[in-house]
Amino acid sequence: MDAGRARRRAWRRAPGPRMTGARTRSAEDWWWDRLAPSGSGYHLLQADSMLLVLPGPGPVRARAHRRTTRRAQRPLPSGPAATVKPRARPRPEPTPVPEQEPDPGWGDRIPLEVLVQIFGLLVAADGPLPFLSRAARVCRRWHQAASQPALWHTVTLSPPLAARGVKGSVKAEKKLLASLEWLMPSRFSQLQRLTLIHWKSQVHPVLKLVSEFCPRLTFLKLSDCHSVTADALIMLAKACHQLHSLDLQHSMVESTAVVSFLEEAGPRMRKLWLTYSSQTTAILGALLGSCCPKLQVLEVSTGINRNNTPLLLPVEALQKGCPQLQVLRLLNLMWLPKPSGRGTALGPGFPTLEELCLASSTCNFVSNEVLGRLLHGSPNLRLLDLRGCARITPAGLHDLPCQELQQLHLGLYGMSDRLTLAKEGSSLLTQKWHHTLRELDLSGQGFSEKDLEQALAAFSDTRGSSHPALYSLNLRGTQVTASTVSSVISSCPGLLYLNLESCRCLPRGLKRAYRGLEEVRWCLEQLLTSRPPSS
């Protein structure tokens, strides 16, 4: 009913038809002129004789604007009611949130002393470079820890491998030298061990920096270095009063430079490594003249370019010049002892010698007589390496004064086919040192099956309360049998290395090297199962 009234009322208010020129305007036209252009959002629908006005989805902004205009035109109330303001609801005040600084991370929460100890473990395993340089870039705390001079006690410096050409090497060395000029004053004050590898042209500036900023240097190694002058070595010897070890192997150094260095630092020298060349005789002459009376380690080895000129070594003079020698190594070196002459008394020997290495890949001239001249006064010998010394016999070894030998190497590699080897006597070695031997190398020796069985049976002696100390046994190329090997494994529970390569008397499949306790035990099981039943 109400909807019908609204429609009729709207229809009456609409004007009737009017004549406008040749066209008659109807009520519908009037509504379109009023509503459609205004953008009010209404639609006109006509059904037969009825006109319906509907709200449409037009914009609402105009209607909201009109509502705001009407509210603004309303008169303000007068009187006391106008002064009364509505009570505003109090808003809760926001609780102040303290400003949080960014979390620096766990690295800043570790005490500096603990961080230095952690870095020290890594430095001890892999060296200070490049770890410390990279760790210094993490944060300020790490930079402070990596800058501690105590961590820079051992350093190895080498130009990049890609820049070791003729031109690139000089450029790379100068670039590295520029870094050392600011690194040494702040980091290397406690440097003790320095190694320079593949330096060709900038050795002198580096050694000059070392002499200025590394007063605690004790060890210097120059490997494959060129242009090492006498002035640089003398300057280093005068500035570094604790320097007692020098390694010059595979480096081009004049003998006069080495002799001048030994004359300056000789009284405190403890260790010396040299490469044999035509100039080695002059350096040995300085040693024979008691230039280094406290020398403990002397090693002379052959370089890449082998020198076939034999080295004439006066054994007795060396014993007088270096009475405190503990380690003597003449590696892969062809040398001859100076004849002592008839009726000449033996020298004082090496009373404190613990290691003698005369290993060589070729036949040498070391005999029982030469070995006796070297070791007649060395009761404390622990390691004897005679690999390649085919002239040494078990009888000559048995006469040595040392009673607690721990490592004995008598292997003959690649030369046993051209020599006449001893068939008996191996039992003399094991009977004398079976209670102290830890490493025994008999590879390539020509001892018979029975002789090896008697020799290795000494490790089965259970008269002592403890097991044998043997943990490494090399029987490569010998005539050892399966029963002998199984007996040795059973008697030596600590055996960790066993080499049975090229042993003709063993079954197939077992002629190989065994490393570790499990492999050695597996070898024992295979030997026991493959052994033919006794009749």
C-alpha positions in Angstrom: 0.0 0.0 0.0 2.8 2.4 1.0 4.8 1.6 -2.1 1.8 2.3 -4.4 1.2 5.7 -2.8 4.9 6.7 -3.3 4.7 5.8 -6.9 1.4 7.7 -7.5 2.8 10.7 -5.6 5.9 10.8 -7.7 3.8 10.5 -10.9 1.5 13.5 -9.9 4.6 15.7 -9.2 6.0 15.0 -12.6 4.9 17.7 -15.1 2.6 16.8 -18.0 3.6 16.6 -21.7 5.0 19.9 -23.1 5.5 21.0 -26.7 9.1 21.8 -27.3 9.4 22.6 -31.0 8.4 19.6 -33.1 9.0 17.2 -30.1 6.7 16.5 -27.2 8.6 16.1 -23.8 7.0 13.4 -21.6 7.4 12.7 -17.9 10.1 10.2 -18.6 12.2 12.7 -20.4 11.8 15.1 -17.4 13.1 12.4 -15.0 16.1 11.6 -17.2 17.0 15.3 -17.4 16.8 15.6 -13.6 18.4 12.3 -12.5 20.7 10.9 -15.1 23.2 13.8 -15.6 23.6 14.4 -11.8 25.4 11.1 -11.2 23.1 10.4 -8.3 23.2 6.7 -8.9 19.4 6.2 -9.7 17.9 4.2 -12.6 14.5 4.7 -14.3 12.5 1.6 -15.2 9.2 1.8 -17.1 6.6 -1.0 -17.3 3.5 -0.1 -19.3 2.2 3.1 -17.7 4.3 3.0 -14.5 7.7 4.6 -13.9 9.9 3.1 -11.2 13.0 4.9 -9.7 15.7 2.5 -8.2 19.0 3.4 -6.5 22.0 2.2 -8.5 25.7 1.3 -7.7 26.8 4.8 -8.4 29.4 6.7 -6.4 28.6 7.5 -2.8 31.0 10.5 -2.5 28.4 13.1 -3.6 25.8 11.9 -1.0 28.4 12.0 1.8 29.4 15.4 0.7 25.8 16.7 0.9 25.5 15.1 4.4 28.6 16.9 5.6 27.3 20.3 4.1 23.9 19.9 5.9 25.7 19.3 9.3 27.8 22.4 8.8 24.7 24.6 8.1 22.9 23.6 11.4 22.8 26.4 13.9 24.9 25.9 17.1 22.9 25.6 20.3 22.8 28.8 22.5 22.7 29.1 26.2 24.4 27.1 28.9 24.1 23.9 26.9 26.4 25.3 24.4 29.3 25.6 26.9 29.0 22.1 28.2 31.3 19.8 26.2 30.7 16.1 26.2 33.1 14.3 28.4 35.7 12.7 26.2 36.6 9.1 27.0 40.2 8.9 28.2 42.4 7.0 25.9 44.9 4.6 27.5 48.4 5.9 27.2 50.7 3.5 25.3 53.4 1.8 27.4 56.8 3.0 26.4 58.9 0.3 24.6 62.6 0.5 25.3 64.7 0.8 22.2 66.6 -2.4 21.5 70.1 -2.2 20.0 70.8 -4.7 17.2 72.1 -8.1 18.4 75.8 -8.1 17.8 75.8 -12.0 17.6 77.5 -14.7 19.6 81.0 -13.6 18.5 80.9 -10.5 20.6 79.7 -12.3 23.7 82.7 -14.6 23.9 85.5 -13.2 26.1 88.5 -12.1 24.2 90.8 -14.6 26.0 88.6 -17.5 25.1 88.4 -16.4 21.5 92.2 -16.1 21.3 92.5 -19.7 22.6 90.0 -21.0 20.0 92.0 -19.2 17.3 95.2 -20.7 18.7 93.8 -24.2 18.1 93.1 -23.4 14.5 96.4 -21.8 14.0 98.2 -24.8 15.4 96.4 -27.1 13.0 96.5 -25.0 9.7 98.8 -22.0 10.4 97.8 -18.4 10.8 97.3 -17.7 7.1 94.9 -17.3 5.6 92.6 -17.9 8.6 93.6 -14.9 10.7 93.3 -12.5 7.8 89.8 -13.7 7.0 88.7 -13.8 10.7 89.8 -10.2 11.2 87.1 -9.1 8.7 84.1 -10.6 10.7 83.7 -8.0 13.4 85.6 -5.8 15.8 86.0 -8.4 18.5 87.4 -11.0 16.0 89.7 -8.4 14.5 91.0 -7.7 18.0 91.6 -11.4 18.7 93.2 -12.0 15.3 95.6 -9.1 15.8 97.2 -10.7 18.9 100.9 -11.2 18.2 100.9 -14.5 20.1 98.9 -16.1 17.3 101.5 -15.2 14.7 104.4 -17.3 16.0 104.7 -19.5 12.9 104.3 -18.1 9.4 104.9 -19.5 5.9 105.1 -16.9 3.1 105.0 -17.9 -0.6 104.0 -16.0 -3.7 100.8 -17.2 -5.5 101.3 -20.3 -7.6 99.8 -18.7 -10.7 102.3 -15.8 -10.6 105.5 -17.9 -10.5 106.6 -17.0 -14.0 109.5 -14.8 -14.8 107.6 -11.5 -14.9 104.7 -12.5 -12.7 106.9 -13.7 -9.9 108.6 -10.3 -9.4 105.2 -8.4 -9.4 103.7 -10.9 -7.0 106.7 -10.7 -4.6 106.6 -6.9 -4.6 102.8 -6.9 -3.8 103.4 -9.4 -1.0 106.3 -7.3 0.3 104.0 -4.2 0.4 101.6 -6.2 2.7 104.4 -7.3 4.9 105.6 -3.7 5.4 102.5 -2.9 7.5 101.8 -6.5 8.8 105.2 -7.1 10.4 105.2 -4.1 12.8 101.8 -4.9 14.2 101.6 -8.8 14.0 105.1 -10.3 13.9 106.6 -9.0 17.1 106.5 -12.6 18.6 107.3 -14.5 15.4 109.4 -17.5 16.1 109.3 -19.7 12.9 109.4 -18.2 9.4 109.4 -20.1 6.1 110.0 -18.5 2.7 109.1 -20.6 -0.3 109.7 -19.8 -4.0 111.1 -16.3 -3.5 113.3 -15.2 -6.4 114.1 -11.5 -6.1 112.8 -10.0 -2.9 114.5 -12.2 -0.3 116.8 -9.4 0.9 114.0 -6.9 1.7 112.0 -9.5 3.5 114.9 -10.6 5.7 115.6 -6.9 6.4 112.0 -6.5 7.7 112.5 -9.6 9.8 115.6 -8.3 11.3 113.9 -5.1 12.3 110.6 -6.4 13.7 111.1 -10.0 14.7 113.6 -10.1 17.5 112.3 -13.5 18.8 112.9 -15.5 15.6 114.4 -18.9 16.3 113.9 -20.8 13.0 114.3 -19.7 9.4 113.7 -21.9 6.4 114.5 -20.8 2.8 113.1 -23.3 0.3 113.8 -22.8 -3.4 114.9 -19.2 -2.8 117.3 -17.2 -4.9 119.5 -14.2 -4.4 120.3 -14.9 -0.8 123.2 -12.6 0.0 125.7 -12.7 2.8 124.7 -9.3 4.0 121.1 -10.4 4.6 122.2 -13.5 6.6 124.7 -11.5 8.7 122.2 -8.8 9.4 119.7 -11.4 10.5 122.2 -13.1 12.8 123.1 -9.8 14.5 119.5 -8.7 15.0 117.8 -12.0 16.0 119.8 -13.2 19.0 117.6 -16.3 19.5 118.0 -17.7 16.0 119.4 -21.2 16.3 118.0 -23.1 13.4 118.6 -22.6 9.7 117.2 -24.6 6.8 118.7 -23.8 3.3 117.7 -26.9 1.4 117.0 -26.5 -2.3 118.0 -22.8 -2.2 120.8 -21.0 -4.1 123.0 -19.6 -1.4 126.7 -18.9 -1.7 129.0 -20.9 0.6 130.6 -17.7 1.7 127.2 -16.3 2.9 126.6 -19.5 5.0 130.1 -19.5 6.4 129.8 -15.8 7.4 126.4 -16.5 9.1 127.9 -19.5 11.0 130.8 -17.4 12.2 128.4 -14.8 13.6 125.7 -17.1 15.0 127.7 -20.4 15.3 127.9 -20.6 19.1 124.1 -20.7 19.5 123.3 -22.8 16.4 121.4 -26.0 17.1 120.0 -27.2 13.8 121.3 -27.0 10.2 119.8 -28.3 6.9 121.9 -28.2 3.7 121.7 -29.5 0.1 124.8 -31.1 -1.2 126.6 -29.2 -3.9 130.1 -28.3 -4.8 130.1 -25.6 -2.1 129.1 -27.9 0.7 132.8 -28.8 1.5 133.5 -25.2 2.6 130.5 -25.2 4.9 131.5 -28.6 6.4 135.0 -27.2 6.9 133.5 -24.5 9.1 131.7 -27.2 11.1 134.8 -29.3 11.5 136.6 -26.2 12.9 134.3 -26.1 16.0 132.3 -23.2 14.6 129.1 -24.7 16.0 130.0 -26.7 19.1 126.3 -26.9 20.3 124.9 -28.3 17.0 122.4 -31.0 17.6 120.9 -31.7 14.1 122.8 -31.9 10.9 121.1 -33.0 7.6 122.7 -33.0 4.2 120.6 -34.3 1.3 120.8 -34.4 -2.5 119.0 -31.8 -4.5 116.9 -32.3 -7.6 120.0 -32.1 -9.8 122.0 -35.0 -8.4 125.7 -34.4 -7.9 127.7 -37.6 -8.6 130.8 -36.3 -7.0 131.3 -38.2 -3.7 131.5 -36.3 -0.5 134.6 -36.9 1.5 133.6 -36.8 5.1 136.2 -36.9 7.9 134.2 -38.8 10.6 136.6 -38.2 13.5 136.9 -34.5 12.8 133.1 -34.1 12.7 132.9 -35.9 16.1 135.3 -33.4 17.6 133.7 -30.3 15.9 130.1 -31.3 16.9 130.3 -33.3 20.1 126.7 -32.7 21.0 125.2 -34.0 17.8 121.9 -35.9 18.3 120.6 -36.3 14.7 122.9 -37.0 11.7 121.2 -37.5 8.3 123.1 -38.1 5.1 120.2 -38.8 2.8 120.5 -40.2 -0.7 124.1 -39.0 -0.7 127.1 -40.6 -2.1 129.8 -40.1 0.4 133.1 -41.6 1.5 134.7 -41.5 4.9 138.1 -40.1 5.0 140.6 -42.9 5.6 141.7 -43.0 9.2 145.1 -44.6 8.5 146.8 -47.5 10.2 147.2 -47.4 13.9 144.9 -44.3 14.2 142.8 -44.3 17.3 139.0 -44.0 17.1 137.5 -40.6 17.5 135.5 -39.5 20.5 132.2 -40.6 18.8 128.8 -39.0 19.3 127.8 -39.7 22.9 124.4 -38.1 22.6 123.5 -39.4 19.1 119.9 -40.7 18.9 119.3 -40.9 15.2 121.5 -41.9 12.2 120.0 -41.9 8.7 122.3 -43.1 5.8 119.4 -44.1 3.5 120.1 -44.1 -0.2 118.4 -45.2 -3.4 121.6 -46.5 -4.9 124.5 -48.5 -3.6 126.8 -46.6 -1.3 130.1 -47.3 0.4 128.9 -47.7 4.0 130.3 -50.8 5.5 130.6 -52.4 8.9 133.9 -50.6 9.5 132.4 -47.2 8.6 129.4 -47.8 10.8 131.6 -48.8 13.7 133.6 -45.6 13.4 130.4 -43.6 13.5 128.5 -45.3 16.3 131.2 -46.8 18.6 130.4 -44.2 21.2 126.6 -43.8 20.8 124.9 -46.0 23.4 121.7 -43.9 23.2 120.9 -44.6 19.6 117.1 -45.0 19.0 116.7 -44.8 15.2 119.0 -46.4 12.6 118.1 -46.1 8.9 120.4 -48.0 6.6 118.1 -48.5 3.6 120.2 -49.1 0.5 123.3 -50.0 2.5 123.9 -53.5 1.2 127.3 -53.8 2.6 126.0 -53.9 6.2 125.7 -57.4 7.7 123.8 -58.6 10.8 127.1 -59.3 12.5 128.2 -55.7 12.2 124.9 -54.5 13.6 125.1 -56.9 16.5 128.4 -55.4 17.6 127.0 -51.9 18.0 126.9 -50.5 21.6 123.3 -49.4 21.5 121.0 -51.6 23.5 117.6 -49.9 23.2 117.2 -49.5 19.5 113.5 -48.7 18.5 113.6 -48.3 14.7 115.7 -50.4 12.4 115.4 -50.0 8.6 117.4 -52.4 6.4 115.2 -52.4 3.3 116.8 -52.8 -0.1 114.5 -51.3 -2.8 115.1 -52.2 -6.4 118.7 -53.4 -5.9 118.5 -56.8 -4.3 118.6 -58.6 -7.6 122.0 -57.3 -8.5 123.7 -58.1 -5.1 124.8 -61.1 -3.2 122.9 -60.9 0.0 123.4 -62.7 3.3 121.3 -65.8 3.8 121.6 -66.0 7.6 122.0 -63.8 10.6 118.6 -62.0 11.0 118.1 -63.7 14.3 121.1 -61.7 15.7 119.1 -58.5 15.2 115.8 -59.6 16.9 117.5 -61.4 19.8 119.3 -58.2 20.7 116.5 -55.7 20.2 113.2 -57.6 20.3 112.2 -56.0 23.6 112.6 -52.4 22.3 112.0 -52.6 18.5 108.9 -50.8 17.3 109.6 -50.6 13.6 111.5 -53.3 11.7 112.1 -53.1 7.9 113.7 -56.2 6.2 112.3 -55.7 2.7 114.4 -57.1 -0.1 116.7 -59.0 2.2 117.8 -62.5 1.2 117.4 -64.3 4.5 116.1 -67.9 4.2 112.8 -69.2 5.4 114.3 -70.9 8.4 116.4 -67.9 9.3 113.4 -65.6 9.2 111.4 -68.1 11.3 114.1 -68.1 14.0 114.4 -64.3 13.9 110.7 -63.5 14.2 110.2 -66.2 16.8 112.1 -63.9 19.2 108.9 -61.7 19.4 107.0 -64.8 20.7 109.2 -64.9 23.8 106.8 -64.6 26.7 109.3 -64.6 29.5 108.7 -60.9 30.0 105.6 -59.5 31.6 104.7 -57.2 28.7 104.0 -57.8 25.1 106.5 -56.8 22.3 106.4 -53.1 21.4 106.5 -53.9 17.6 103.8 -52.1 15.6 105.3 -51.9 12.1 106.9 -54.8 10.2 107.9 -54.7 6.6 108.7 -58.1 5.0 108.2 -57.1 1.4 110.0 -59.4 -1.1 111.3 -61.8 1.6 110.9 -65.6 1.9 108.7 -65.5 5.0 106.1 -68.3 5.4 102.5 -68.2 6.4 103.2 -70.0 9.7 105.8 -67.5 10.6 103.6 -64.5 9.8 100.7 -65.9 11.8 103.0 -66.5 14.8 104.2 -62.9 14.7 100.7 -61.4 14.5 99.5 -63.6 17.4 102.5 -62.5 19.5 102.3 -58.8 18.7 98.8 -57.5 19.6 99.9 -53.9 18.8 100.9 -54.6 15.2 99.3 -51.9 13.0 101.3 -52.2 9.8 102.3 -55.3 8.0 103.7 -55.4 4.4 103.7 -58.8 2.7 104.0 -57.7 -0.9 105.9 -60.0 -3.3 106.3 -62.7 -0.7 106.5 -65.8 -2.8 105.9 -68.3 0.0 102.4 -66.9 0.9 99.1 -67.8 -0.6 97.6 -65.7 -3.4 95.4 -62.9 -2.3 97.4 -62.2 0.9 100.4 -60.6 -0.7 99.7 -57.0 0.1 100.1 -54.3 2.8 97.8 -54.3 5.8 97.2 -51.1 7.7 95.3 -50.9 10.9 94.4 -53.4 13.6 91.4 -54.8 11.8 93.2 -55.5 8.5 96.1 -57.2 10.4 93.6 -59.4 12.3 91.8 -60.3 9.0 95.1 -61.4 7.6 95.7 -63.7 10.6 92.2 -65.3 10.1 93.0 -65.9 6.4 96.4 -67.4 7.1 94.9 -69.7 9.7 92.1 -70.9 7.4 94.4 -71.3 4.4 97.0 -73.3 6.3 97.1 -77.0 5.1 96.0 -79.5 7.8 98.9 -81.1 9.6 99.3 -84.8 9.0 
